[in-house]
């Protein structure tokens, strides 16, 4: 084996080692970011665990164990977002409007993680009209606008319809928590925020780096099309365009019905009698 050949192979080995290092670094960086966020969120929840009632099951849709589990989840996830996450169910025998029920309940109870009548999000299940309403107050209104509440409600509705009330409330708590982790105005369901999509992008970038390093390791290619081309006899000898026909097609553009999914409607926010502005979403189940 010649000295030049040995050096060439050693260079290729170093490039491949570098490429492997890039892949490992990218993947470990992605995994560490997710783990670090999870640890910091857990510490935040543990450092600010408070005993406050957040589940008000006046319609008796839950048993004692389910209420306890939901209380724990609402307290833990709410602490991470510094927002009270409230569940309110009612038989509503007087037949009041579900939005007014939610507003009055917020005014009366004074929910707020940071202060009385402060950061909160409330879901109300009205069994009389079989309607559900979600409202965000203060930070809850900022991070959970009408559109995001529509998305949460649409995820909850199938479970409410099936009678899986604990499952529906878990979806509400966990989705509200996740959505509040994104800045207002951002689509929280955008695929670029999906960790598997991010891992796929990292893998593609790593593969491109490997390909580029491997390709450059083989030496520069000096043969191209002009190497064997006779410039005196090669070239375009003629050009001709032939018109055949013109074709026009028409296609109907479907119109959006503006529905929010999951029981329809969507509603919106408003103002409580106590003067507290809020976002909102309503629908049937």
C-alpha positions in Angstrom: 0.0 0.0 0.0 1.5 3.4 -1.0 1.8 6.3 1.5 -0.6 8.4 -0.6 -3.2 5.7 -0.6 -2.9 5.2 3.1 -3.3 9.0 3.7 -6.4 9.0 1.4 -8.1 6.2 3.3 -7.2 7.8 6.6 -8.8 11.0 5.4 -12.0 9.2 4.4 -12.1 7.5 7.8 -11.8 10.9 9.6 -14.6 12.3 7.5 -16.9 9.4 8.2 -16.1 9.7 11.9 -16.9 13.4 11.8 -20.2 12.6 10.0 -21.1 10.0 12.6 -20.3 12.6 15.3 -22.6 15.1 13.7 -25.5 12.6 13.6 -25.1 11.6 17.2 -24.8 15.3 18.3 -28.0 16.3 16.5 -30.0 13.4 17.9 -28.7 13.8 21.5 -29.3 17.6 21.3 -32.9 17.0 20.3 -33.5 14.4 23.0 -31.8 16.5 25.7 -34.0 19.6 24.9 -37.2 17.6 25.4 -35.9 16.0 28.6 -34.7 19.3 30.0 -38.1 21.0 29.3 -39.9 18.1 31.0 -37.6 18.2 34.1 -38.0 22.0 34.5 -41.8 21.7 34.1 -41.9 19.0 36.8 -39.8 21.0 39.2 -42.0 24.0 38.6 -45.1 22.0 39.5 -43.5 20.4 42.6 -42.3 23.8 43.9 -45.8 25.4 43.6 -48.3 22.6 44.6 -51.3 24.2 46.2 -54.4 22.7 47.7 -57.3 24.4 45.9 -60.5 22.9 44.7 -60.6 22.9 40.9 -63.1 20.2 40.1 -66.8 21.1 40.8 -68.9 18.1 39.7 -72.4 19.2 40.7 -73.9 17.0 38.0 -72.3 13.8 39.6 -70.7 12.7 36.4 -67.5 11.5 38.2 -66.9 9.1 41.0 -64.6 10.0 44.0 -61.5 8.4 42.4 -62.0 10.2 39.1 -62.4 13.5 40.9 -59.3 12.9 42.8 -57.3 12.1 39.7 -58.6 15.1 37.9 -57.9 17.4 40.9 -54.3 16.2 40.9 -53.9 16.7 37.1 -55.5 20.1 37.1 -53.3 21.3 40.0 -50.1 20.0 38.6 -50.6 21.2 35.0 -52.1 24.5 36.1 -49.1 25.2 38.3 -46.8 24.7 35.3 -48.7 27.4 33.4 -49.6 29.5 36.4 -53.2 29.3 35.5 -56.2 27.7 37.4 -57.7 24.9 35.2 -61.2 24.5 36.4 -63.9 21.8 35.7 -67.5 22.7 36.4 -70.5 20.3 35.7 -74.1 21.2 36.3 -77.6 19.8 35.8 -78.7 23.4 35.2 -82.3 22.7 36.1 -83.2 26.4 35.6 -82.1 26.1 32.0 -79.7 29.1 32.1 -77.4 29.8 29.1 -74.1 27.9 29.4 -72.0 30.9 28.7 -73.8 32.9 31.5 -73.3 30.0 33.8 -69.6 30.0 33.2 -69.3 33.8 33.6 -71.3 33.9 36.9 -69.3 30.9 38.3 -66.0 32.7 37.6 -67.3 35.9 39.3 -68.6 34.0 42.3 -65.6 31.7 42.9 -62.9 34.3 42.0 -60.7 31.8 40.2 -57.1 32.9 39.6 -53.7 31.3 40.0 -52.0 34.6 40.6 -54.8 36.5 42.4 -58.5 36.4 43.0 -60.1 36.8 39.6 -56.9 36.2 37.8 -55.3 33.6 35.4 -57.8 30.8 34.8 -59.5 28.6 32.2 -62.9 27.1 32.9 -64.8 24.3 31.2 -68.5 24.0 31.9 -70.6 21.0 31.0 -74.3 21.8 31.0 -76.3 18.5 31.2 -79.7 20.2 30.7 -78.9 21.5 27.2 -76.0 19.0 26.7 -73.6 21.8 25.9 -70.0 22.5 26.8 -68.4 26.0 27.1 -64.7 26.9 27.6 -63.5 30.3 28.7 -60.0 31.7 29.3 -59.4 34.6 31.6 -56.4 36.9 31.7 -53.4 34.8 30.9 -55.9 32.1 29.9 -57.5 34.5 27.5 -54.1 35.5 26.0 -52.8 32.0 25.4 -56.1 30.2 24.9 -58.0 32.5 22.4 -61.2 31.5 20.7 -59.4 29.5 18.0 -57.4 27.4 20.5 -60.4 26.8 22.7 -62.3 25.6 19.6 -59.5 23.1 19.0 -59.6 21.9 22.6 -63.4 21.6 22.5 -63.3 19.6 19.3 -60.9 17.1 20.9 -63.1 16.8 24.0 -66.5 16.4 22.3 -66.2 12.7 21.1 -65.5 11.6 24.6 -68.3 13.7 26.1 -70.7 12.2 23.6 -69.6 8.7 24.5 -70.0 9.4 28.2 -66.3 9.3 29.0 -66.3 12.4 31.1 -63.0 11.8 32.9 -61.3 11.2 29.5 -62.8 14.4 28.1 -61.6 16.4 31.1 -58.1 14.9 30.8 -58.0 16.0 27.2 -59.0 19.5 28.3 -56.4 19.8 30.9 -53.5 18.3 28.9 -54.3 20.1 25.7 -54.8 23.5 27.4 -51.4 22.9 29.1 -49.7 22.1 25.8 -51.2 25.0 23.9 -50.2 27.4 26.6 -46.6 26.4 26.0 -46.7 28.2 22.6 -46.7 32.0 22.1 -50.1 33.5 21.3 -50.9 33.6 17.6 -49.0 30.4 16.8 -50.7 27.3 15.5 -49.9 24.8 18.3 -50.8 21.9 16.0 -48.3 22.8 13.3 -46.3 19.8 12.3 -43.0 21.7 12.8 -43.6 21.5 16.6 -43.9 17.7 16.5 -40.9 16.0 18.0 -40.9 13.1 15.5 -40.9 15.7 12.6 -38.0 17.4 14.2 -36.1 14.1 14.6 -36.8 13.3 10.9 -35.4 16.7 9.8 -32.3 16.2 12.0 -31.8 12.8 10.4 -32.1 14.2 6.9 -29.7 17.0 7.7 -27.2 14.4 9.1 -27.6 12.2 6.0 -26.9 15.2 3.8 -23.7 16.0 5.8 -22.6 12.4 5.5 -23.3 12.3 1.7 -21.4 15.6 1.2 -18.4 14.5 3.2 -18.4 11.0 1.5 -18.7 12.6 -2.0 -15.9 15.0 -1.4 -13.6 12.2 0.0 -13.5 10.5 -3.5 -11.6 13.3 -5.1 -12.6 15.9 -7.7 -14.1 14.7 -11.0 -12.3 16.4 -13.9 -14.2 14.8 -16.8 -17.3 16.7 -18.1 -19.3 17.0 -21.3 -16.8 19.2 -23.1 -14.0 16.7 -22.6 -15.1 14.7 -25.7 -17.1 17.3 -27.4 -16.0 18.6 -30.8 -16.9 22.3 -30.7 -16.7 22.7 -34.5 -19.4 20.2 -35.2 -21.6 20.3 -32.1 -24.4 22.7 -31.6 -28.1 23.4 -32.2 -28.8 23.1 -35.9 -32.4 24.2 -35.8 -35.5 25.0 -33.6 -39.2 24.7 -34.4 -42.3 25.3 -32.3 -45.6 23.6 -33.3 -48.9 24.9 -32.0 -51.3 22.0 -31.2 -54.3 23.3 -29.2 -55.4 25.2 -26.2 -57.3 23.4 -23.4 -59.3 25.2 -20.7 -60.5 23.3 -17.6 -62.9 24.5 -14.9 -63.0 23.3 -11.3 -65.4 24.2 -8.6 -63.7 25.6 -5.4 -65.4 24.3 -2.3 -66.4 26.9 0.3 -65.6 26.6 4.0 -68.7 26.5 6.2 -66.7 28.1 9.0 -67.5 25.3 11.5 -65.2 24.6 14.4 -65.8 20.9 14.5 -66.7 18.7 17.5 -70.4 19.6 17.9 -70.3 22.7 15.7 -71.0 26.3 16.8 -67.8 27.7 18.3 -69.3 30.8 20.0 -66.7 33.2 21.3 -65.7 35.2 24.3 -67.4 38.1 26.2 -67.5 40.0 29.5 -68.7 38.8 32.9 -71.1 40.8 35.0 -68.1 41.6 37.2 -66.2 43.1 34.3 -63.8 40.3 33.4 -63.1 39.8 29.7 -62.6 36.3 28.4 -62.2 34.2 25.3 -64.7 31.4 24.6 -65.9 28.4 22.7 -69.2 26.6 22.9 -70.8 23.5 21.3 -73.2 20.6 21.9 -72.3 17.0 22.6 
